[in-house]
């Protein structure tokens, strides 16, 4: 079996946009399984890697999510207010360190018993981002901040605390439609994270 790196010949990379993140057009030759080379062109959107977490209170069975406006969903027919697991881009930090800071910025809670559960590419056909998925515990009585995100970054988040079972019902009702959040909630349910 030929290694993937030996099946790809990079021809040209052109930056199409670098206003928010970097959109590139990549032209390459790919060695097909039948032994022929085929010229292809793809756009890749590079926004860096990220991390996300599902905070869970083992005493109450509640989870902490956020609600915030997302322009891409708004222009695709959603009202734009997405209910999501806290998270953010790594910005060159280690995933576990970044998620600890991000969850406190967004929710006000400090995470306890942080545990990485998996990594995943959310849209591998066009976006380079790899997400690191975590589970962690929180104590509602210990909340050093109010959360809400960082205003200078345009964040204006509402903290949503619901029982895990209700969050799963919110998926079925179409109230939670964010892929990373659905993955974490279903993972938590499969692992039996209830009271």
C-alpha positions as CSV (number, residue, x, y, z in Angstrom):
1,X,0.0,0.0,0.0
2,X,1.4,3.4,-1.0
3,X,1.6,6.0,1.8
4,X,-0.8,8.9,1.4
5,X,2.0,11.4,1.2
6,X,3.4,9.6,-1.9
7,X,-0.1,9.8,-3.5
8,X,-0.2,13.6,-3.4
9,X,1.9,16.0,-5.5
10,X,1.3,19.6,-4.5
11,X,1.2,21.9,-7.6
12,X,0.1,25.3,-6.4
13,X,-1.3,27.0,-3.4
14,X,-3.0,30.4,-3.7
15,X,-4.3,32.5,-0.8
16,X,-7.9,33.7,-1.7
17,X,-8.6,35.5,1.6
18,X,-6.9,36.2,4.9
19,X,-9.3,38.7,6.3
20,X,-10.6,36.6,9.2
21,X,-8.8,33.3,8.8
22,X,-7.0,31.9,5.7
23,X,-8.8,30.6,2.7
24,X,-6.5,28.9,0.2
25,X,-7.0,27.2,-3.2
26,X,-4.8,24.1,-3.4
27,X,-4.1,22.5,-6.8
28,X,-2.6,19.0,-6.6
29,X,-2.2,15.7,-8.4
30,X,-3.7,12.7,-6.7
31,X,-2.7,9.1,-7.4
32,X,-6.0,7.2,-7.8
33,X,-6.4,3.6,-6.7
34,X,-6.3,2.5,-10.4
35,X,-2.7,3.9,-10.7
36,X,-3.5,7.1,-12.7
37,X,-2.8,10.6,-11.6
38,X,-5.7,13.1,-11.5
39,X,-5.3,16.9,-11.2
40,X,-7.7,18.3,-8.6
41,X,-8.4,21.7,-6.9
42,X,-9.8,22.3,-3.5
43,X,-10.4,25.2,-1.2
44,X,-9.2,24.9,2.4
45,X,-10.2,27.2,5.2
46,X,-7.6,27.3,7.9
47,X,-8.7,28.8,11.2
48,X,-6.4,26.8,13.5
49,X,-7.3,24.0,15.9
50,X,-9.8,24.2,18.7
51,X,-11.1,22.6,21.9
52,X,-14.6,22.1,23.3
53,X,-15.9,20.8,26.6
54,X,-19.1,19.5,28.2
55,X,-19.2,20.6,31.9
56,X,-21.2,18.2,34.0
57,X,-22.3,18.4,37.7
58,X,-22.4,14.8,39.0
59,X,-24.6,15.8,41.9
60,X,-27.5,17.3,39.9
61,X,-26.9,15.7,36.5
62,X,-26.9,19.2,34.9
63,X,-24.7,20.3,32.0
64,X,-23.5,23.8,31.2
65,X,-23.9,25.1,27.6
66,X,-23.8,28.5,26.1
67,X,-26.1,30.4,23.7
68,X,-24.6,32.9,21.3
69,X,-25.1,34.4,17.9
70,X,-23.4,32.7,14.9
71,X,-23.5,34.6,11.6
72,X,-22.9,31.6,9.3
73,X,-25.9,29.8,10.7
74,X,-28.0,33.0,10.4
75,X,-27.2,33.3,6.7
76,X,-28.1,29.6,6.2
77,X,-31.7,30.0,7.6
78,X,-31.3,29.5,11.3
79,X,-32.1,32.3,13.7
80,X,-28.4,32.4,14.5
81,X,-28.7,31.9,18.3
82,X,-26.8,28.6,18.7
83,X,-26.7,26.5,21.9
84,X,-23.3,25.0,22.2
85,X,-20.7,23.4,24.4
86,X,-18.1,26.0,25.5
87,X,-15.0,26.1,23.4
88,X,-12.6,28.1,21.3
89,X,-9.5,28.1,19.2
90,X,-6.2,27.1,20.7
91,X,-4.2,30.2,19.7
92,X,-1.0,28.2,20.0
93,X,-1.8,27.0,23.5
94,X,-2.0,23.4,24.6
95,X,-5.5,22.1,24.2
96,X,-6.0,21.3,27.9
97,X,-4.7,24.7,29.1
98,X,-6.8,26.6,26.5
99,X,-10.0,24.8,27.3
100,X,-9.6,25.6,31.0
101,X,-9.2,29.3,30.2
102,X,-12.0,29.3,27.6
103,X,-14.6,27.6,29.8
104,X,-14.0,30.1,32.6
105,X,-14.3,33.1,30.1
106,X,-17.5,31.7,28.7
107,X,-19.3,30.2,31.7
108,X,-17.6,31.6,34.8
109,X,-16.9,28.1,36.1
110,X,-13.6,26.4,36.8
111,X,-13.4,23.0,35.4
112,X,-12.5,20.0,37.7
113,X,-11.5,16.5,36.6
114,X,-10.7,17.5,33.1
115,X,-10.6,14.5,30.7
116,X,-9.9,14.4,27.0
117,X,-12.3,12.0,25.3
118,X,-11.4,12.2,21.6
119,X,-10.3,14.4,18.7
120,X,-12.3,15.0,15.5
121,X,-12.3,17.0,12.2
122,X,-15.7,18.6,12.0
123,X,-15.8,19.4,8.3
124,X,-12.8,17.7,6.6
125,X,-13.9,18.4,3.1
126,X,-13.1,22.1,3.5
127,X,-11.9,23.1,7.0
128,X,-8.5,22.2,8.4
129,X,-9.6,22.6,12.1
130,X,-9.2,19.6,14.4
131,X,-11.2,19.8,17.7
132,X,-10.1,18.3,21.0
133,X,-13.1,17.1,22.9
134,X,-13.2,17.2,26.7
135,X,-15.5,16.3,29.6
136,X,-15.2,18.0,32.9
137,X,-17.0,18.6,36.2
138,X,-18.1,21.8,37.7
139,X,-19.5,22.9,41.1
140,X,-22.3,25.4,40.9
141,X,-21.3,26.8,44.3
142,X,-17.9,27.7,43.0
143,X,-18.2,30.1,40.2
144,X,-15.5,32.8,40.3
145,X,-16.8,34.8,37.3
146,X,-20.0,35.6,35.5
147,X,-18.9,34.2,32.2
148,X,-20.4,35.7,29.0
149,X,-17.2,35.7,26.9
150,X,-14.8,38.4,26.0
151,X,-16.5,41.6,24.7
152,X,-13.5,42.7,22.7
153,X,-13.7,39.5,20.7
154,X,-17.4,40.1,20.0
155,X,-18.6,37.5,22.4
156,X,-21.9,37.9,24.1
157,X,-22.8,34.5,25.6
158,X,-25.6,33.4,27.7
159,X,-24.9,30.5,30.1
160,X,-27.5,27.7,29.9
161,X,-27.6,25.1,32.6
162,X,-30.0,22.1,32.0
163,X,-30.2,18.4,33.0
164,X,-28.4,16.1,30.6
165,X,-31.7,14.4,29.7
166,X,-33.2,17.7,28.8
167,X,-30.2,18.6,26.6
168,X,-30.7,15.3,24.8
169,X,-34.4,16.2,24.3
170,X,-33.3,19.6,22.9
171,X,-31.4,17.7,20.2
172,X,-34.5,15.8,19.2
173,X,-36.6,19.0,19.2
174,X,-34.0,20.7,17.0
175,X,-33.0,23.3,19.6
176,X,-29.4,22.0,19.7
177,X,-28.1,21.7,16.2
178,X,-24.3,22.3,16.8
179,X,-22.3,19.2,15.8
180,X,-19.7,19.3,18.5
181,X,-22.3,19.8,21.2
182,X,-24.4,16.9,19.9
183,X,-21.3,14.7,19.9
184,X,-20.4,15.6,23.5
185,X,-23.9,15.1,24.8
186,X,-24.3,11.8,23.1
187,X,-20.9,10.7,24.4
188,X,-21.9,11.7,27.9
189,X,-25.2,9.7,27.6
190,X,-23.4,6.6,26.3
191,X,-21.0,6.8,29.2
192,X,-23.9,7.1,31.7
193,X,-23.1,10.6,33.0
194,X,-26.2,11.1,35.0
195,X,-26.7,11.7,38.7
